[in-house]
Amino acid sequence: MWNAHIDNDVLDFALLWEPLGGPSPETIATAFSIEFAKFNHRLKSAARREVSRLQGGTTSSEVIYALSVVAPLLEIRRERLQADTAQA
């Protein structure tokens, strides 16, 4: 079952790999045992929840990411997925 702690792992992983062009499907499979498309779906969901929480001023005992860091992940993932689909 997926939970918020794993959402934080997905966000951490994406933020770590983003400067290098994002993680490869093989790296994602090794780290999370899920397919690339599933990772992107979970990343987008986690980023949306975090952005919503930050915009709403909700406090939490969980890790909180800066809005300026998380919000771009939504757009970056969309662009990368469109590019990957166009190449296929």
C-alpha positions as a Markdown table, in Angstrom:
| # | Residue | x | y | z |
|---|---|---|---|---|
| 1 | Met | 0.0 | 0.0 | 0.0 |
| 2 | Trp | 1.3 | 3.4 | -1.0 |
| 3 | Asn | 1.6 | 6.0 | 1.8 |
| 4 | Ala | 2.8 | 9.5 | 2.5 |
| 5 | His | 6.2 | 8.3 | 3.6 |
| 6 | Ile | 6.8 | 6.7 | 0.3 |
| 7 | Asp | 5.5 | 9.9 | -1.4 |
| 8 | Asn | 8.3 | 11.7 | 0.4 |
| 9 | Asp | 10.8 | 9.1 | -1.0 |
| 10 | Val | 9.4 | 9.6 | -4.5 |
| 11 | Leu | 9.8 | 13.4 | -4.2 |
| 12 | Asp | 13.3 | 13.1 | -2.8 |
| 13 | Phe | 14.3 | 10.7 | -5.6 |
| 14 | Ala | 12.9 | 13.0 | -8.3 |
| 15 | Leu | 14.6 | 16.0 | -6.8 |
| 16 | Leu | 17.9 | 14.2 | -6.6 |
| 17 | Trp | 17.8 | 13.0 | -10.2 |
| 18 | Glu | 16.2 | 16.1 | -11.8 |
| 19 | Pro | 19.5 | 18.0 | -12.4 |
| 20 | Leu | 20.7 | 14.9 | -14.2 |
| 21 | Gly | 17.7 | 14.8 | -16.5 |
| 22 | Gly | 15.6 | 12.6 | -14.3 |
| 23 | Pro | 15.9 | 9.0 | -13.4 |
| 24 | Ser | 15.9 | 6.3 | -16.0 |
| 25 | Pro | 13.2 | 3.6 | -16.1 |
| 26 | Glu | 15.8 | 1.1 | -14.9 |
| 27 | Thr | 16.8 | 3.3 | -12.0 |
| 28 | Ile | 13.2 | 3.7 | -11.0 |
| 29 | Ala | 12.5 | -0.1 | -11.2 |
| 30 | Thr | 15.6 | -0.8 | -9.0 |
| 31 | Ala | 14.7 | 1.8 | -6.4 |
| 32 | Phe | 10.9 | 1.3 | -6.2 |
| 33 | Ser | 10.0 | -1.9 | -8.1 |
| 34 | Ile | 7.5 | 0.0 | -10.2 |
| 35 | Glu | 7.3 | 1.0 | -13.9 |
| 36 | Phe | 8.3 | 4.4 | -15.2 |
| 37 | Ala | 4.7 | 5.4 | -15.9 |
| 38 | Lys | 3.6 | 4.4 | -12.4 |
| 39 | Phe | 6.4 | 6.4 | -10.9 |
| 40 | Asn | 5.4 | 9.4 | -12.9 |
| 41 | His | 1.8 | 9.0 | -11.8 |
| 42 | Arg | 2.9 | 8.8 | -8.1 |
| 43 | Leu | 5.3 | 11.6 | -8.4 |
| 44 | Lys | 2.6 | 13.9 | -9.9 |
| 45 | Ser | 0.2 | 12.9 | -7.2 |
| 46 | Ala | 2.7 | 13.5 | -4.4 |
| 47 | Ala | 3.7 | 16.8 | -5.9 |
| 48 | Arg | 0.1 | 17.9 | -6.2 |
| 49 | Arg | -0.6 | 17.0 | -2.6 |
| 50 | Glu | 2.5 | 18.9 | -1.4 |
| 51 | Val | 1.7 | 22.0 | -3.5 |
| 52 | Ser | -1.9 | 22.0 | -2.2 |
| 53 | Arg | -0.7 | 21.7 | 1.3 |
| 54 | Leu | 1.9 | 24.5 | 0.9 |
| 55 | Gln | -0.6 | 26.8 | -0.8 |
| 56 | Gly | -3.2 | 26.1 | 1.9 |
| 57 | Gly | -0.7 | 26.9 | 4.6 |
| 58 | Thr | -1.3 | 23.5 | 6.2 |
| 59 | Thr | 1.3 | 22.5 | 8.7 |
| 60 | Ser | 2.5 | 19.0 | 9.2 |
| 61 | Ser | 5.0 | 17.0 | 11.2 |
| 62 | Glu | 6.0 | 15.4 | 7.9 |
| 63 | Val | 8.8 | 16.6 | 5.6 |
| 64 | Ile | 7.8 | 19.8 | 3.9 |
| 65 | Tyr | 9.3 | 20.8 | 0.6 |
| 66 | Ala | 9.5 | 24.3 | -0.7 |
| 67 | Leu | 6.8 | 25.2 | -3.2 |
| 68 | Ser | 9.4 | 26.6 | -5.5 |
| 69 | Val | 11.0 | 23.1 | -5.6 |
| 70 | Val | 8.0 | 20.9 | -5.9 |
| 71 | Ala | 5.7 | 22.9 | -8.2 |
| 72 | Pro | 8.1 | 22.7 | -11.2 |
| 73 | Leu | 8.1 | 18.9 | -10.9 |
| 74 | Leu | 4.5 | 18.9 | -12.2 |
| 75 | Glu | 5.5 | 20.7 | -15.4 |
| 76 | Ile | 8.8 | 18.9 | -15.9 |
| 77 | Arg | 7.2 | 15.5 | -15.7 |
| 78 | Arg | 4.5 | 16.5 | -18.2 |
| 79 | Glu | 7.0 | 17.8 | -20.7 |
| 80 | Arg | 9.2 | 14.7 | -20.3 |
| 81 | Leu | 6.3 | 12.3 | -20.7 |
| 82 | Gln | 5.1 | 14.2 | -23.8 |
| 83 | Ala | 8.7 | 14.0 | -25.3 |
| 84 | Asp | 8.9 | 10.2 | -24.5 |
| 85 | Thr | 5.5 | 9.6 | -26.0 |
| 86 | Ala | 6.5 | 11.5 | -29.2 |
| 87 | Gln | 9.7 | 9.5 | -29.6 |
| 88 | Ala | 7.9 | 6.1 | -29.2 |
